[in-house]
């Protein structure tokens, strides 16, 4: 056996096939991704509102007094 054949055989021996997740595990994973997506959306919306409020304040501060 060549060295490359030995290392290839060792690598394949340690690789185990992944079993498909159970329906319960799939549901938990889907809920987790939905929670993460909702959290990111909430953060983006809060940031957008903060920027809009700051822009409104800046335009009001730069508006000449009449």
Contact map, one row per residue, 1 for C-alpha under 8 A:
111011000000000000000000000000000000000000000000000000000000000000
111111000000000000000000000000000000000000000000000000000000000000
111111100000000000000000000000000000000000000000000000000000000000
011111110000000000000000000000000000000000000000000000000000000000
111111111000000000000000000000000000000000000000000000000000000000
111111111100000000000000000000000000000000000000000000000000000000
001111111110000000000000000000000000000000000000000000000000000000
000111111111000000000000000000000000000000000000000000000000000000
000011111111100000000000000000000000000000000000000000000000000000
000001111111110000000000000000000000000000000000000000000000000000
000000111111111000000000000000000000000000000000000000000000000000
000000011111111000000000000000000000000000000000000000000000000000
000000001111111100000000000000000000000000000000000000000000000000
000000000111111100000000000000000000000000000000000000000000000000
000000000011111110000000000000000000000000000000000000000000000000
000000000000111111000000000000000000000000000000000000000000000000
000000000000001111100000000000000000000000000000000000000000000000
000000000000000111110000000000000000000000000000000000000000000000
000000000000000011111000000000000000000000000000000000000000000000
000000000000000001111100000000000000000000000000000000000000000000
000000000000000000111111110000000000000000000000000000000000000000
000000000000000000011111110000000000000000000000000000000000000000
000000000000000000001111111000000000000000000000000000000000000000
000000000000000000001111111100000000000000000000000000000000000000
000000000000000000001111111110000000000000000000000000000000000000
000000000000000000001111111111000000000000000000000000000000000000
000000000000000000000011111111100000000000000000000000000000000000
000000000000000000000001111111110000000000000000000000000000000000
000000000000000000000000111111111000000000000000000000000000000000
000000000000000000000000011111111100000000000000000000000000000000
000000000000000000000000001111111110000000000000000000000000000000
000000000000000000000000000111111111000000000000000000000000000000
000000000000000000000000000011111111100000000000000000000000000000
000000000000000000000000000001111111110000000000000000000000000000
000000000000000000000000000000111111111000000000000000000000000000
000000000000000000000000000000011111111100000000000000000000000000
000000000000000000000000000000001111111110000000000000000000000000
000000000000000000000000000000000111111111000000000000000000000000
000000000000000000000000000000000011111111100000000000000000000000
000000000000000000000000000000000001111111110000000000000000000000
000000000000000000000000000000000000111111111000000000000000000000
000000000000000000000000000000000000011111111100000000000000000000
000000000000000000000000000000000000001111111110000000000000000000
000000000000000000000000000000000000000111111111000000000000000000
000000000000000000000000000000000000000011111111100000000000000000
000000000000000000000000000000000000000001111111110000000000000000
000000000000000000000000000000000000000000111111111000000000000000
000000000000000000000000000000000000000000011111111100000000000000
000000000000000000000000000000000000000000001111111110000000000000
000000000000000000000000000000000000000000000111111111000000000000
000000000000000000000000000000000000000000000011111111100000000000
000000000000000000000000000000000000000000000001111111110000000000
000000000000000000000000000000000000000000000000111111111000000000
000000000000000000000000000000000000000000000000011111111100000000
000000000000000000000000000000000000000000000000001111111110000000
000000000000000000000000000000000000000000000000000111111111000000
000000000000000000000000000000000000000000000000000011111111100000
000000000000000000000000000000000000000000000000000001111111110000
000000000000000000000000000000000000000000000000000000111111111000
000000000000000000000000000000000000000000000000000000011111111000
000000000000000000000000000000000000000000000000000000001111111000
000000000000000000000000000000000000000000000000000000000111111100
000000000000000000000000000000000000000000000000000000000011111110
000000000000000000000000000000000000000000000000000000000000011111
000000000000000000000000000000000000000000000000000000000000001111
000000000000000000000000000000000000000000000000000000000000000111
